[in-house]
């Protein structure tokens, strides 16, 4: 999502004060849309699989996308 890097930093900064250090996320992924199950609920398994695939691609020497830098 265009302009998300600045917004990500702002969100992470907001998490620092009220949350313990171990609870602050290491990163945030922005999406244009959220995958849904056939019942209309957020398809968490699909989101996790997509993130895992991106991480595996990066680990195997692929280019690190902007949203993960």
KOLDO-244605 format. One record per atom (N, C-alpha, C): residue number from 1; residue in one letter; atom name; x, y, z. Coordinates in steps of 0.001 Angstrom, whole numbers, padded with zeros to 6 digits. Each point is the difference from the previous one (the first is absolute). Example, Ala and Ser with C-alpha at 12.3 -4.5 7.8 and 13.67 -1.06 7.14 Angstrom:
2
<drenlo 1; 'a'; 'N'; <013190; -005690; 007800>>
<drenlo 1; 'a'; 'CA'; <-000890; 001190; 000000>>
<drenlo 1; 'a'; 'C'; <000900; 001200; 000000>>
<drenlo 2; 's'; 'N'; <-000350; 001050; -000720>>
<drenlo 2; 's'; 'CA'; <000820; 001190; 000060>>
<drenlo 2; 's'; 'C'; <-000770; 001090; 000730>>
END
This chain:
69
<drenlo 1; 'x'; 'N'; <000855; -001173; 000000>>
<drenlo 1; 'x'; 'CA'; <-000855; 001173; 000000>>
<drenlo 1; 'x'; 'C'; <000893; 001225; 000000>>
<drenlo 2; 'x'; 'N'; <-000285; 000900; -000893>>
<drenlo 2; 'x'; 'CA'; <000839; 001186; -000157>>
<drenlo 2; 'x'; 'C'; <-000030; 000857; 001271>>
<drenlo 3; 'x'; 'N'; <001186; 000431; 000435>>
<drenlo 3; 'x'; 'CA'; <000107; 000851; 001178>>
<drenlo 3; 'x'; 'C'; <-000109; -000732; 001320>>
<drenlo 4; 'x'; 'N'; <000038; -001320; -000047>>
<drenlo 4; 'x'; 'CA'; <-000213; -000773; 001222>>
<drenlo 4; 'x'; 'C'; <001210; 000001; 000931>>
<drenlo 5; 'x'; 'N'; <001206; 000295; -000520>>
<drenlo 5; 'x'; 'CA'; <001193; -000043; 000855>>
<drenlo 5; 'x'; 'C'; <-000093; 001018; 001136>>
<drenlo 6; 'x'; 'N'; <-000431; 001209; -000313>>
<drenlo 6; 'x'; 'CA'; <-000136; 001036; 001032>>
<drenlo 6; 'x'; 'C'; <-001085; -000398; 001002>>
<drenlo 7; 'x'; 'N'; <-001107; -000498; -000505>>
<drenlo 7; 'x'; 'CA'; <-001109; -000407; 000860>>
<drenlo 7; 'x'; 'C'; <000408; -001173; 000890>>
<drenlo 8; 'x'; 'N'; <000795; -000935; -000538>>
<drenlo 8; 'x'; 'CA'; <000472; -001137; 000793>>
<drenlo 8; 'x'; 'C'; <000817; 000497; 001190>>
<drenlo 9; 'x'; 'N'; <000912; 000937; -000241>>
<drenlo 9; 'x'; 'CA'; <000821; 000532; 001093>>
<drenlo 9; 'x'; 'C'; <-000872; 000673; 001048>>
<drenlo 10; 'x'; 'N'; <-000991; 000766; -000440>>
<drenlo 10; 'x'; 'CA'; <-000901; 000665; 000941>>
<drenlo 10; 'x'; 'C'; <-000763; -001014; 000850>>
<drenlo 11; 'x'; 'N'; <-000487; -001063; -000627>>
<drenlo 11; 'x'; 'CA'; <-000718; -001035; 000746>>
<drenlo 11; 'x'; 'C'; <000904; -000695; 001008>>
<drenlo 12; 'x'; 'N'; <001207; -000340; -000427>>
<drenlo 12; 'x'; 'CA'; <000937; -000663; 000908>>
<drenlo 12; 'x'; 'C'; <000373; 000919; 001158>>
<drenlo 13; 'x'; 'N'; <000176; 001290; -000276>>
<drenlo 13; 'x'; 'CA'; <000304; 000961; 001065>>
<drenlo 13; 'x'; 'C'; <-001130; 000070; 001022>>
<drenlo 14; 'x'; 'N'; <-001245; -000103; -000467>>
<drenlo 14; 'x'; 'CA'; <-001143; 000019; 000913>>
<drenlo 14; 'x'; 'C'; <-000045; -001238; 000893>>
<drenlo 15; 'x'; 'N'; <000594; -001084; -000450>>
<drenlo 15; 'x'; 'CA'; <000000; -001251; 000774>>
<drenlo 15; 'x'; 'C'; <001050; -000004; 001106>>
<drenlo 16; 'x'; 'N'; <001037; 000793; -000146>>
<drenlo 16; 'x'; 'CA'; <001147; -000065; 000912>>
<drenlo 16; 'x'; 'C'; <-000375; 000331; 001441>>
<drenlo 17; 'x'; 'N'; <-000723; 001083; 000230>>
<drenlo 17; 'x'; 'CA'; <-000305; 000417; 001375>>
<drenlo 17; 'x'; 'C'; <-000963; -000939; 000732>>
<drenlo 18; 'x'; 'N'; <-001149; -000333; -000586>>
<drenlo 18; 'x'; 'CA'; <-000951; -000799; 000775>>
<drenlo 18; 'x'; 'C'; <000320; -001497; 000068>>
<drenlo 19; 'x'; 'N'; <000873; -000487; -000861>>
<drenlo 19; 'x'; 'CA'; <000278; -001439; -000046>>
<drenlo 19; 'x'; 'C'; <001388; -000324; 000531>>
<drenlo 20; 'x'; 'N'; <000102; -001201; 000559>>
<drenlo 20; 'x'; 'CA'; <001311; -000509; 000390>>
<drenlo 20; 'x'; 'C'; <000822; -000213; -001271>>
<drenlo 21; 'x'; 'N'; <001310; 000042; 000122>>
<drenlo 21; 'x'; 'CA'; <000877; -000102; -001173>>
<drenlo 21; 'x'; 'C'; <-000269; -001268; -000814>>
<drenlo 22; 'x'; 'N'; <-000222; -001112; 000684>>
<drenlo 22; 'x'; 'CA'; <-000206; -001265; -000713>>
<drenlo 22; 'x'; 'C'; <-001339; -000038; -000742>>
<drenlo 23; 'x'; 'N'; <-000903; 000917; 000315>>
<drenlo 23; 'x'; 'CA'; <-001319; 000028; -000631>>
<drenlo 23; 'x'; 'C'; <-000063; 000911; -001229>>
<drenlo 24; 'x'; 'N'; <001007; 000836; -000186>>
<drenlo 24; 'x'; 'CA'; <000011; 000930; -001130>>
<drenlo 24; 'x'; 'C'; <000317; -000784; -001274>>
<drenlo 25; 'x'; 'N'; <-000831; 000118; -001024>>
<drenlo 25; 'x'; 'CA'; <000272; -000735; -001238>>
<drenlo 25; 'x'; 'C'; <001310; 000449; -000645>>
<drenlo 26; 'x'; 'N'; <000656; -000927; -000689>>
<drenlo 26; 'x'; 'CA'; <001249; 000338; -000684>>
<drenlo 26; 'x'; 'C'; <-000268; 000661; -001347>>
<drenlo 27; 'x'; 'N'; <-001188; -000162; -000504>>
<drenlo 27; 'x'; 'CA'; <-000359; 000609; -001271>>
<drenlo 27; 'x'; 'C'; <-001492; -000100; -000235>>
<drenlo 28; 'x'; 'N'; <-000455; 000753; -000971>>
<drenlo 28; 'x'; 'CA'; <-001415; 000023; -000349>>
<drenlo 28; 'x'; 'C'; <-000100; -000171; -001508>>
<drenlo 29; 'x'; 'N'; <-000912; -000838; -000431>>
<drenlo 29; 'x'; 'CA'; <-000227; -000206; -001423>>
<drenlo 29; 'x'; 'C'; <-001329; 000640; -000375>>
<drenlo 30; 'x'; 'N'; <000026; 000900; -000960>>
<drenlo 30; 'x'; 'CA'; <-001213; 000652; -000470>>
<drenlo 30; 'x'; 'C'; <-000509; -000741; -001226>>
<drenlo 31; 'x'; 'N'; <-001305; -000086; -000117>>
<drenlo 31; 'x'; 'CA'; <-000627; -000703; -001113>>
<drenlo 31; 'x'; 'C'; <-001085; 000880; -000607>>
<drenlo 32; 'x'; 'N'; <-000227; -000159; -001277>>
<drenlo 32; 'x'; 'CA'; <-001103; 000699; -000657>>
<drenlo 32; 'x'; 'C'; <-001334; -000624; 000401>>
<drenlo 33; 'x'; 'N'; <000014; -001312; 000205>>
<drenlo 33; 'x'; 'CA'; <-001213; -000708; 000404>>
<drenlo 33; 'x'; 'C'; <000391; -001184; 000878>>
<drenlo 34; 'x'; 'N'; <-000978; -000543; 000689>>
<drenlo 34; 'x'; 'CA'; <000232; -001124; 000900>>
<drenlo 34; 'x'; 'C'; <-000705; -001219; -000581>>
<drenlo 35; 'x'; 'N'; <000717; -001136; -000121>>
<drenlo 35; 'x'; 'CA'; <-000657; -001199; -000521>>
<drenlo 35; 'x'; 'C'; <-001051; -000508; 000988>>
<drenlo 36; 'x'; 'N'; <-001119; -000442; -000545>>
<drenlo 36; 'x'; 'CA'; <-001090; -000489; 000834>>
<drenlo 36; 'x'; 'C'; <-000286; -001467; -000287>>
<drenlo 37; 'x'; 'N'; <-000506; -000693; 001014>>
<drenlo 37; 'x'; 'CA'; <-000448; -001380; -000184>>
<drenlo 37; 'x'; 'C'; <-001361; 000039; -000694>>
<drenlo 38; 'x'; 'N'; <-000520; -001165; -000357>>
<drenlo 38; 'x'; 'CA'; <-001318; -000035; -000642>>
<drenlo 38; 'x'; 'C'; <-001107; 000453; 000954>>
<drenlo 39; 'x'; 'N'; <000308; 000022; 001300>>
<drenlo 39; 'x'; 'CA'; <-000969; 000467; 001001>>
<drenlo 39; 'x'; 'C'; <000124; 001506; 000254>>
<drenlo 40; 'x'; 'N'; <000945; 000666; -000679>>
<drenlo 40; 'x'; 'CA'; <000157; 001440; 000128>>
<drenlo 40; 'x'; 'C'; <000903; 000441; 001138>>
<drenlo 41; 'x'; 'N'; <000682; -000955; 000628>>
<drenlo 41; 'x'; 'CA'; <000930; 000340; 001078>>
<drenlo 41; 'x'; 'C'; <001398; 000196; -000575>>
<drenlo 42; 'x'; 'N'; <000857; 000690; 000750>>
<drenlo 42; 'x'; 'CA'; <001383; 000208; -000436>>
<drenlo 42; 'x'; 'C'; <000682; -001358; -000111>>
<drenlo 43; 'x'; 'N'; <000622; -000259; -001153>>
<drenlo 43; 'x'; 'CA'; <000701; -001270; -000233>>
<drenlo 43; 'x'; 'C'; <001422; 000122; 000537>>
<drenlo 44; 'x'; 'N'; <000130; -000218; 001305>>
<drenlo 44; 'x'; 'CA'; <001295; 000150; 000664>>
<drenlo 44; 'x'; 'C'; <001031; -000990; -000534>>
<drenlo 45; 'x'; 'N'; <-000440; -001209; -000323>>
<drenlo 45; 'x'; 'CA'; <000937; -001009; -000512>>
<drenlo 45; 'x'; 'C'; <000620; 000461; -001317>>
<drenlo 46; 'x'; 'N'; <-000804; 000611; -000849>>
<drenlo 46; 'x'; 'CA'; <000518; 000481; -001287>>
<drenlo 46; 'x'; 'C'; <000990; 001145; 000213>>
<drenlo 47; 'x'; 'N'; <-000311; 000899; 000920>>
<drenlo 47; 'x'; 'CA'; <000904; 001116; 000286>>
<drenlo 47; 'x'; 'C'; <001328; -000526; 000525>>
<drenlo 48; 'x'; 'N'; <-000061; -000939; 000945>>
<drenlo 48; 'x'; 'CA'; <001219; -000581; 000569>>
<drenlo 48; 'x'; 'C'; <000802; -000713; -001077>>
<drenlo 49; 'x'; 'N'; <-000673; -000746; -000878>>
<drenlo 49; 'x'; 'CA'; <000695; -000715; -001077>>
<drenlo 49; 'x'; 'C'; <000693; 000981; -000945>>
<drenlo 50; 'x'; 'N'; <-000657; 001118; -000318>>
<drenlo 50; 'x'; 'CA'; <000606; 001003; -000884>>
<drenlo 50; 'x'; 'C'; <001238; 000625; 000643>>
<drenlo 51; 'x'; 'N'; <-000094; 000325; 001281>>
<drenlo 51; 'x'; 'CA'; <001144; 000589; 000703>>
<drenlo 51; 'x'; 'C'; <001139; -001006; 000090>>
<drenlo 52; 'x'; 'N'; <-000321; -001257; 000331>>
<drenlo 52; 'x'; 'CA'; <001029; -001044; 000062>>
<drenlo 52; 'x'; 'C'; <000689; -000179; -001352>>
<drenlo 53; 'x'; 'N'; <-000772; 000041; -001086>>
<drenlo 53; 'x'; 'CA'; <000578; -000146; -001340>>
<drenlo 53; 'x'; 'C'; <000952; 001155; -000303>>
<drenlo 54; 'x'; 'N'; <-000373; 001225; 000387>>
<drenlo 54; 'x'; 'CA'; <000875; 001157; -000225>>
<drenlo 54; 'x'; 'C'; <001285; -000131; 000809>>
<drenlo 55; 'x'; 'N'; <-000127; -000445; 001250>>
<drenlo 55; 'x'; 'CA'; <001182; -000177; 000850>>
<drenlo 55; 'x'; 'C'; <000916; -001062; -000589>>
<drenlo 56; 'x'; 'N'; <-000565; -001120; -000446>>
<drenlo 56; 'x'; 'CA'; <000809; -001061; -000613>>
<drenlo 56; 'x'; 'C'; <000708; 000500; -001249>>
<drenlo 57; 'x'; 'N'; <-000682; 000796; -000799>>
<drenlo 57; 'x'; 'CA'; <000603; 000565; -001212>>
<drenlo 57; 'x'; 'C'; <001189; 000888; 000365>>
<drenlo 58; 'x'; 'N'; <-000166; 000821; 001025>>
<drenlo 58; 'x'; 'CA'; <001079; 000880; 000448>>
<drenlo 58; 'x'; 'C'; <001169; -000821; 000526>>
<drenlo 59; 'x'; 'N'; <-000299; -001040; 000776>>
<drenlo 59; 'x'; 'CA'; <001045; -000843; 000590>>
<drenlo 59; 'x'; 'C'; <000809; -000732; -001073>>
<drenlo 60; 'x'; 'N'; <-000612; -000263; -001153>>
<drenlo 60; 'x'; 'CA'; <000680; -000713; -001078>>
<drenlo 60; 'x'; 'C'; <000707; 000955; -000955>>
<drenlo 61; 'x'; 'N'; <000182; 001235; 000427>>
<drenlo 61; 'x'; 'CA'; <000789; 000937; -000797>>
<drenlo 61; 'x'; 'C'; <-000796; 000918; -000885>>
<drenlo 62; 'x'; 'N'; <-001309; 000012; 000155>>
<drenlo 62; 'x'; 'CA'; <-000809; 000918; -000788>>
<drenlo 62; 'x'; 'C'; <000150; 001422; 000505>>
<drenlo 63; 'x'; 'N'; <-000422; 000935; -000809>>
<drenlo 63; 'x'; 'CA'; <000091; 001408; 000385>>
<drenlo 63; 'x'; 'C'; <-001001; 000301; 001112>>
<drenlo 64; 'x'; 'N'; <000427; 000777; 000971>>
<drenlo 64; 'x'; 'CA'; <-000862; 000354; 001120>>
<drenlo 64; 'x'; 'C'; <-000960; 001103; -000454>>
<drenlo 65; 'x'; 'N'; <-001304; -000259; 000075>>
<drenlo 65; 'x'; 'CA'; <-000968; 001016; -000402>>
<drenlo 65; 'x'; 'C'; <000063; 001222; 000912>>
<drenlo 66; 'x'; 'N'; <-000421; 001150; -000512>>
<drenlo 66; 'x'; 'CA'; <000030; 001252; 000759>>
<drenlo 66; 'x'; 'C'; <-000710; -000131; 001341>>
<drenlo 67; 'x'; 'N'; <-001142; -000706; 000025>>
<drenlo 67; 'x'; 'CA'; <-000774; -000056; 001235>>
<drenlo 67; 'x'; 'C'; <000673; -000809; 001102>>
<drenlo 68; 'x'; 'N'; <001074; -000738; -000332>>
<drenlo 68; 'x'; 'CA'; <000719; -000781; 001005>>
<drenlo 68; 'x'; 'C'; <001324; 000632; 000391>>
<drenlo 69; 'x'; 'N'; <000294; 001181; -000512>>
<drenlo 69; 'x'; 'CA'; <001274; 000656; 000318>>
<drenlo 69; 'x'; 'C'; <-000133; 000883; 001197>>
END
